[in-house]
Amino acid sequence: MHPFSYTRVSDTRQALNAARAGGRYIAGGTTLVDLMRETVERPDTLVDISALPLDEITVTERGGLRIGALVTMSEAAAHPKVRTLYPVVSQALELSASAQLRNMATIGGNIMQRTRCTYFRDVTADCNKRQPGSGCAAREGVNRTHAILGTSDACVATHPSDVAVAFAALEATVRLLGPDGKRGVPFADFLLRPGRTPDREQALRKGELITSVEIPALPQPLKSGYLKVRDRQSYEFALTSAAVALHMRGGVIREAKVAAGGVGTVPWKLPEVERALIGRRPSDALWTAAAEKAAEGARPLTHNRFKVALLRRTVERQLRIVGGTK
């Protein structure tokens, strides 16, 4: 680990000033400290924001839910409003990491976490995300766990967050505070596909601070849930996952929100699956037909071709769990 300085701030003005001077924000530290230990990240200054007043969960004026950036994963998962209104978020959080990490890690830090690609974390390997222009060792290497959607010649790494998949499905907004004031970024635009610049992972401007993630009010009753398929049942990242939220009225699906994880360079929204569901009545045939659209545009690599079929089966299974059959 390289030498660095540390400062703790007590208000957002101090945080923004420290970031403007080149500091990196840290709260739970469950990702950044790991990367510093592995010398993947080498910040000169850490700005501890854990004392900022960003640790509340509140209902918005329109009936949505605002989750403060410093709310821990375990607090968010256990919150009555989250569990009642958006169980897909609670389930995604509870299927993430270990209980100890969930007690430390924050919502803002979770969506900011960097890929678990072994080549990214091995400083001796070529990685455009870590060192632009060096190449992507994963493309011709061992790529069983890598992405099949949203990839480019420069990068095939998956985004590791589970709750980000739920936020993507629910079409959340990331609220930011920066030197130029406040702004909101739709979750679909916040995490960036690699393209030719895989080192730029979020739509953050210099010095900006995540203040909250805001889930919009959705029609009720809303049934939702998260399914994670992995090699083992604990402390493992997804091979595939599916976040599904359905609003049904009169026996017909009126709203459908679906996204997948473990298969994309970002949490992967599935609009074609959603369109196939809206206006239809639940049935086994519908779940199968809609799920067939989940892997459209997939570009599998040598070792992860199985993810195409696995993604379809995962989405179909979760549609069946959430929507049932008539």
C-alpha positions, 0 to 999 in steps of 0.5 A: 500500500502506498502512503496517503493522507487522511482527513475526516469531514463533518459537512458537505461543504468540507467534503466538496472542498477536499474533493476539489483538492484531489481527495477520494471519498471513503465511507465503509471502505469495503472496496477501496481499501481492498484495491489500495492494498492490492495497489490497484488504487493509489489515492494521495488523499482519503476523505472520510465522509462517514460523519455526513448526514446522509444516512436516512431513508425517507418517503418522497413527496410523490410516494417513492423512497429516498435512500441516503448514500451512507445508509449501510446495506444491512440497514437498507435491507431491514428497513420496513419501507424498503421491505414493504414497497420494494422487496427486490431491493431488500433481497438483492442486499441480503444476497450480497457479500457477508453479514459483516460487510453489509454492516459496513458497506454503504449504498453509495459505495456499493453502486460505486464498487469496481469490477471483481475481474481478476485481471483488473485486480492483478497489476501484472495483467493487461487491463484497459480499465486499470491502465488505458491502452494496455489491452484486455487480458480477459478477452483471450484469457479465462473469462467464464465469469465475464460479461456477454452484454454491453462488452467492447473490444476494450473491456468485458468485465461485469459490474459486481453489485446486486442492489444496482440491478434492482435499482436499474430495474426500478429505474432509480435516480442517483442524486448528486451534489458537486461544486456546481450544485445538485443534480439527478442522474437516471440510474441507466445513465449513471453506470457507463458501458466501457466502449473505448474508455472502460476506465471511466465507469460512472457519470460523475463530474470531478468532486461530485458526491452521491447523496442518495438513491431515489426510487420512484413511486410505482403503481401498487400493489407491486410484487417484486423479487431478486434471484441470484444464481452463483457457484456457491450459496454464500459470499459469491458474485452472480453468474446471472441474476434477475430483478423483477417487479410486476404490477397487475390489475384485473389479472393483467400485467400493467407494469413490468420492470426487469433487469439482469446482473452478472451478465453485463458490463453494467446492470442490464435493463431488459426492455424487450422482456418488459414489452413482451409482458405488458398487457398480457395475462400471467402464464407459463407460456408468457414467462418462457416467451418473454425470457427468450428475449433476455439474451438478445444482443449477447456476445459470449466469449470462449468460456461463458457461452453457458450464460446465454441459456442460464440468463434466459432460465434465470429470468424465466424462473424469477418471472414465474416466482414473482408473477405466478401463473393463472 
